Amino acid sequence: MALTVVYSNAFGGVVAENRGGTVSTYVRDTLGSTIGLMDSAGTLTDRWEYWPYGEVASRSGTNVTPFTFLGVIGYFQDVLSKLFYVRARHLRVDLARWLTVDPLWPSEPAYTYASAGPAWTSDPTGLYSPCCPKVAGFQVCLNCVITAQNTYADCKAYALFTAGVALAVCLFACGLANKGIG
């Protein structure tokens, strides 16, 4: 009989899994990486630490979840190829690069991951997104505010992958930077 795994989601992210009757809750960092798994008693059973571009720096535990580096926000690691699937394309963390050209290229960088700032931002769509980098755990449209570029559409598209206050801050900041365009 094959092992059944059921993932629980909330607010657009993975929060728990039931792996063959064993329930584990995901513990995340501010970017959305899985840094631990807790059992139903609240005991930490698995732990991960990552280098900035997603390589595992240290690991304890035996859970084989594919939702590790930025897994809570949807990065899915293929256990055979070790590549991360991120909605639009595959990420190779050991090279800190995408394997395919950004569909928005040539208007956006071809292979750059997370605007070369993986310690403070992520790329939840697999498409380059200059708007809404994550700063201290909050989505802030620094690019929109600083450059006043017409990136409101980028923020609006990114809004599909965020929720709550982060979304409101992003859209408000981009709306102000673009003088209400949108």
N, C-alpha and C positions, 0 to 999 in steps of 0.2 A: 504494500500500500504506500502510495506517495505521500510525502509530508505536505500538509496544507498550511499555507501562510496567508493570513488575512491582515491587511494594513488598515488602520483607522486614521482618518484625516479630519482636520479641523482648520478653518481659516486658511485653506489653501496649502496646508503642509501636513506631513506625516507626523502623527503624535504617538502611535502605539502599533504593536503588531501582536498577533496571536499565531505563534509558530508551533503547530501540533499540540495545542492545548496550553502552551506556556506563554503567558502574556508578559510583554516587555514594553515599558514606556520609554520614549526617546527623550534624552536630555540634550538640549541644543546650546550652541553658543550664539552670540549676537548676529553673526552672519547667516546662520542656518545650518551649520555643520553638526552632525551627530557627534557629541563628545562623550556620550555614555548611554547605557541602557540600564534601566532599573526593573527589578522584578516586582511582583505585586506586594511584597513586604517592604519595598522601598530600599532594597539593597542594590548597590551598583554592581552589576554583573559583568559589564563590558565597558572599556574605556578607550578613547582614541585621542591622539594629539596629531596635528597636521603641520606641515611646512606651508608657507603662504599660498602656493599654487595647488595644494591638495594632496601631496604625497604624505603617506602616513609616517610620522616621526616616531611614534611609539603606539603600542597596541596591547591591550590585555583583554582576556575573555575569548569565547569561542563562537559567538553568534556570527552567522554568515550574511547578515543583512546587506543588501546592495545599496542602501541609503546611508552612506557614510559622509564623505566630504560634501557639504551643502545638500545632503540628502533630505533634510527636513523640508527644504524648499523645492525638492523635485529632482535633483541630480541623481541619476541611477547608474551604478557601476555594473558593467557587464563582467561577470566573474571569469569568463573565458579570455576576453581580450584585454581586460583591465582598463578599458576606456570608459569614460563617463558620458552618458547620453544626456543632453540638455536641450530637450524639445526640438531645436532646429538643427543641431549637429553634434559631433562627438569631440570631447576634450581629452587631450593627452596630458595629464598632470605632470609627468616626468619631464616633458618639454615645455610646459607652461604655455601651450598653444593649442588652438583648434586644429583639427585635421583637414578641414575644408574651409574654403573662402567664405567670408561673411556674405550672405545673400544681398546685403545692402552695399557691398563693395561695387564700384570704386569710391562711392561717397563716404564710406567708413573704412577703418583699417581692416585689412584682409584676415589676419590671423590673431590679432591682439586679444588677449583674454582680460576682461574686467578693467579695461582702460589702464592696464599695467599697474593696478593698485589693488591686488587681491586681499590685502590686510584690512581694507576698509570698504570694499565693494564686492559685489558678486554679479553674475550675469545670468539671471534666472530664465531668460528666453533663448539663449544661444545666439542672439543678435546683439551687435554692438549697441549699447545704450548710454550715450553721454549724459543723460539726464538721470537724476535720482540716485546718486551714489549713496552708499550706506555710511554714515558717520556716527560713531559711538552708539550704534544700534538703531539709529533713526534714519529714515529716508529723507534726504534733503536735496533739493535741486540746485546744487551749487553751480553747476555749469549754466543753468538757465539764468540764475541771478547774476552771476559774474559776467557772462558774455552777452546776455540779453538776446540770444539767438532764438529764432522761431522754432523751439523744440517742444512746444506745447503738445504737438501730436505724439512725440516720443513719450512724453510723460503720460499721456492719455492711454497709449498702447501699453506702457509699463504698468498702468493702473490695473490692468486685467490680472496681473500676477501679485498684487499687493492688496492690503485691506486696512481699514480703520484709519487711525491718525496718520500713519505713513502716507496713505493715499491722499488725504486731505492736504497735508503739508506739501506734498509733491505738486499736486494740481494748483494749489494756491500760489506757490512760489513761481511756477512756470507761467501761470496766468499773469502775475504781476510783472515778471520779466518781459513778457511778450505784450504788455500793455493791453491785456484782455483778449488777445487773439485766441481763437479756439472755438 
